[in-house]
Amino acid sequence: MRFLLTLLFASGLALAGTNDSFLIRGATVFPVTGPKVEGASLLVIDGKIAELGTKVTPPKGIKIIEGKGLSVYPGMIDSATEAGLSEISSVRETSDVSELGDFKPQLRAAVAVNPASEHIPVIRANGITSVMVMPGGGIIAGQAGLMHTDGWTWEEMLIRRGAAMVMLFPTLTPGFGGGAGGFGRAVGGTDARRTYERRIRLLKDYMESARRYQKAKAAAAAGFKTDLALEAMLPVLDRKVPLMITAQREAAIKDAVKWADQERVRIVIAGIRKPGATLADLKAKNIPVILPPTQALPLEEDDPYDQAFTLPNEVYKAGVKFAFGTFANQFSRNIPYQAGTAVGYGLPYEEALKAVTINPAEIWGVGDSIGSIEKGKWADIVVTNGDLLEVRTEVKKMFVKGKEVDVESKHTRLYKKYLARP
């Protein structure tokens, strides 16, 4: 009996001393996958959500956080960013976004993330607990990695190393696609057409090479040698990993969908701006999309001023699953405001919240572990003093896998410094 009492006492002390077990009491909780719960208690044990309700009995000795007047949300996810890959874009030595070459599927963005980047605390301060870090350059740029925004090393931050293979689909028009032009208006002419056709042929040849490699490996042919680049394409060919294809305009999206059907690969369309009549096809084929920033100018000078603002509601009405991405580094912190702007232009609030939480989690294949406040999922949560999508709201506390994370950043440090200036 004495031994059992000692054991129970020791286990109670251990529970009280862990930093990933706690109870938030009396808050308004937004699970995202269900209705909000007012005056709720949220119990987290060993970094995972154990219970949510209005009558939750906390284990003896557990840390209690008073949540009266506060709101609790799942941590947000930026589905397309360069966070951690680039510190100062104009200083080449601090940027590791891309490498030379058209086809680099073996490259993994996750291993290049700098956990000490000054951008990451700024991102956290706005309630973002996860980011999809994507490489750039070429036609097949490499593997995008889904990362937490906290950790001493990239291994600690990692959620899913090869969450998607990034492809900049060849197009005649400039923008996100791998066309001949830069950002701005469409580029025409013989040279542009020739460049486009050449890149399409290169892509077709490379996919054929990958399939021959797949067959040779399956047959275990004599003298078979591993090719790291083609080896990285096997999960794509097996439909285990989607291709994240960047395409802005209707023509590029149509070409990308047609190409994906021919190659029998899974795709996610990223960066769409003018989908036109393609939304019905995306819905029919169950192809999700990653929307670019809503706080943006129209793509063409004759487009409506609110083109970017109304696009999320247009995509929602078409029944296409979507998430938000910033496609940048320094602006990743604005992901809640991108969603909030869409609400002001017709998108239902609940759908905007899903587009930065559970939708991206499901699109990237981790909906069973993050993206909502549900029993058994990791406690990636933020505690705020107001609406998560409002500019005036402050993030009071953040937890990544149940561990409380500092929400201080270079911005807040400078604010305090100059606020106290004599």
N, C-alpha and C positions, 0 to 999 in steps of 0.2 A: 504493500500500500504506500509506504514511504517512497519507494522508487517511482511508482506511478505519479504521485503528487509532484515529485521533483521533475519528472519528465513533462508533465502538463505545465508546470510553472516555467520551465525552460522554453517550451514551445511558445508560450504566451509572450515571453520576453523577445523571442526571435521574431514573432509576428509584429510586435510593437516596434522592433528595431529596423525592420526592412523598409526600404525606400520605394518599393513598388506595390505596397498594400495600404489602402486608405479608404475612407468613406467621405463622400461629398454629401452634405446634408442640407435639405431645404431649398435646393436650387430648381430652376426650370430647365428641364433636360429635353433636348431635341434629338431623338434617336435617328431621325431622317427616314428610316424604314417604317416608322409608325408615328402616331400622333405625339405631340409634345406632352410631357408630364410635368405638371406644376407641383411645387412643394415636394419634389422627389428626393430620394436618397440613391446614390450610385455607389455600389460597393465594388472595389477593385482588389483582387487577391493575386499576388505573384505576377503583377503586370497585366492581368487579363480581367475583363469585366465579369463579375460574378453574379451581380444582381442589380436590378433597377426597379424601383417602386416607391410608393408613398409610405410603406411600412416595412422597412428593412432593419433587422436587428444586427447591429455591428458586433463582430467578434470582440471579446474582451481585450483591451489593450491596444486596439488598432488606432491609427492616427485618424482624427476627425477634422474635416475642413468644412467650416460653416459657409453655406452657399446662398443664404438668404439675400434676395435682390440680385442674384447673379444668374447667368445662363450658361449651360454646358452643351457643347456641340462636338461632333467628331472632328478631328483634325482635317484640314483641307489638303487637297492634292493638286499640284500643278502638273498637268499631263504633258507638257512640252517646255523644257527650259534648258539653259546651259549652266545652271547654278553649280558652283564648285569647279567648273571647267575653265572659267575665265575670270580673272580678277580685274584687270584693266585692259579692255579690248584693244586699245591702241599700243599697248606694250606687248610685243610678241612673246616675250619670255614668260609672261603670266597667263598666256592663253593656250589651252590644250584641247580645242574644240574639234579640230580636223587634222587629217594627215593627207599626204599626197597620194594620188591614184584615184581611179574611177570605181574600183571594186575592192572594198576593205571589210568584208563581213566578219572577219576574225577580230577586229578591234572592239574593245569593250569600254564604253564610256565610264562605267562604274569605277574601274581601277584608276582612272585619272582624276577622280574627284578629290579636291583638297578640303579635308574636314575643317581646316583652320581658316577658310575663306571668310572675309568680312561680310560677304553678301549673305551667308547662311543665317547668322543671327538676325539680320534685318528681315529675312523671309519668315523666320520663326515668329518674330514679334507681331506679325499680322495673322497668326493662327494657322500657318502652313506646316504640317508635320511630315509631308512626303512630297517628293518631286520626281518626275520622270526626266532623267538627264539624257539628252540625245546628242550624238555626234553630228557633224556636218561635213559637206564637201563630197564631190564625186557623184556617182549614181547610187551605189550601195555604200552608205557612209559608215555602217557598223552597227553595233548592238546598243540600244538604249537600255539604261538601268533604272529601276525604281528604287529610290533611296529614302531613308528617313533623313530628317534635317538635324539629327543629333547623333553624335558618336565620335570617339577618339580616332577611329580609323575608318576607311571606306568599307572594310569588312563588317564593322559594327553597324554602319549606316545602311547596309544592303538589305533590301527586301526581296528583290528579284533581279538577278544579274542580267539575263537576256530576256527582258520583258517584251521586247519588240526589235525587229531589224529595220533600221531606218533607210528608206529609199527616196531619193529626189527624182521623181519620175520625169523623163525627158518631155519637154513641151516647147512649142513655138513661141509661147508667151513668157515673159519674165516673171520673177517673183520667187515663191518657194520652190517651184519645180526646177529640174536640172536643164533649163533651156539655154539658149545662146545669149540672151540678154540679161540685164541687171534688173533692179527694181524699177517700176514705173510702167509706162505704156507698152503695148505690144510691139515687138520688133518683127518686121516682115523682110521680104527679099529672098533672093536665091541662097545667099550664104546662110541665113537662119534656117531655111528648109534643109539645106545640105547637112548642117550641124545636127539638126533634129533627127534626120534619118540615120545618120552615122551612129548617134547615141542609142537609138532604138535597136539597130543591128548589134551593137556591142552588148546591150542588155540581153537580147535573144540568144546570142552566142554564149554568154556567160551562164544563163540558165540551162542551156543544153549541156555545157561542161559540168555543171553541178549535178545534173541528172545522170550523166555518164559516170561520174564519180560515185554517186549513190549506188548505181547498179554494180559497179566494179567492187565496191566494198561489200555489198551483200553477197556477191559471188566469191569473195575472198580469193580473187585472182592471184596467180603467182606473181611475185615481184610487186605486189600492191604497196604503194607508199602513201602515207598520210599527208594530205595537203591541208594545212590549218585553215586557209580561207574557204575552200570548198567544204571542209568538215563543218564549219560554222553555218553553212547553208542547209545542212540536213534537217535540223528542226523546222526550218521554214518549209522545206519540201514535204515533210511529214505532217504539216499543218499543226504542229505543236506550238509554234511561235508565229505571231502575225507579222506581216510587213506593214510598217508605219509609212504610208506613202504620202508625201507632201504634194498637194495639187490644189490650186486656188480656184480656177475657172471651170466652167461647165465642160469645155472640150477636153481639158486635161483630166478631169474626173471621169468622164466617159471612157477615155483611152485607158486610164488606170484600171477601171472596173472590168473592161473588156479583156485587158491583158491578164488580170488576175483570174478570170474565168478560164482563159486558155491555159494558164500555167497551173491551175488548180491549187492556189495558195490562199490563205486567209489574209485579209487586209484591214487596216484602219486608215481612213482618209484624214489627213491632218492639214490644217491651215486653210480650209475652204473659205472663200469670200463671195463668189458668185456661182452657186450650185445650179441655178437655172432649173431645168426639168429633171436633173439627176436624183433629186431627193426621193422620188417614188421608187427608183431603181435601188437606191441604197437601202430603203426600207424593206423592199421585197427580198433583197439578198442578205438582210440582217448585217449590214456593214456599219459599224459605229464611226463617228467622226470626232475630231478634236478641233474645236473652234478657236480661232486666233483672238487677240484682244478686241473687245467691243469698243473700247475707248480709242477709236482710230478714225482717220479720215477715209472718205470713199476711195475705192480702188481706182476709178476713172473720174475725170473731171465732170462728166455729165451724169454720174450716178447720183441717186438721192443722198442728201446730207446724212440721213440716219441709216444708211445701208448696213453698217457694222452693228448699230444698236439693235436693229430689228431682226437680224439674221438668227439669233438663238431661238426666238419665238417661232420663226418660220420653220426651222429644223424640228422644233418640238411638235408643231402642228402636223408635220409630215410623219411623225411617229418614229423618227430616227434617234437612236440612243446617242447622246453626245456628252462631252466633257469640255472643260476650258483649259487652254494652255496659253502661256505668255510668249513662247518661242524667243525668249531672251534671257538675260541674266539679271540685270539690275531692276527690271520691272516685274520679276516674279512675285514680289511682295504685293502687287496690285491685283492678284487673282480674285480676292473677295469683291473688289470694286468692279471688276469686269463683269462678274455675275450680277452684282447689284444694279449696274447700268442696264443690263438686259431686262431686269424686273421692271424698271421704269418704262420700258418700251414693249411691255406686253407679256413677257415670260412669267408664268406663275412662280411665286416665291419658292414653293416647295421644290419645283423642278430646278430652279437656280441653285438651291442648296444641294440637291442631289448631284448636279453637274460638277461640283467641286468636292464631293465626298464619295458616295456609294457608286455612282456611275463610273468614274475613272477606276475605282478599285475593281469593279466587275470587268471593265474593258481590258485591264491589264492582268486579269486572272488571279486577283488576290482578294476578291470580295468576301471570301470566307474568313479573312483574318483582320481586315481593316475597312474603313469607309463608313461605318455606322456604329451606333452604341447598342450592341447586342451581346447577350451572354456568350462567353467563350472567345470573343474577339479581343485583340490587343487593345489596351487602353490608350489609344492615340486620341486624346481629347484636349479641348481648350475651354477655359472658363473665362467668360467675358462679362462686362458690365452693360451689355446691350446687344443689339442685332449684329450678328457676325458679319453681315454684308454691308454694314454702314461704316462710312469713313470715320465718324466720331467715336466709334466703339473702341474700347481698350481691351487687350488680352491681359487678364490679370494673372492667370496661371496656365501652364501648358504641361502636358504629360505625354511622353513618347514611350510606348510599351510599359506604361505605369510609372515610369521614372519622371520626377518633376524636372523640367528643363528651364534654365534661366532665360527670361525673355528680354534681357538687356541686350543692346546692340550699340554699334558705333553711333547711330542716330540718337538713341536715348542718352548715351554718355555725353555727347556734345550738347544736347538740349540742357541737361543738368548743369554742365560746366558753364555755359553762357548765361543760363538763368541766374546763377549765383555770382555772376560777374559784378564787381563793385561799381 
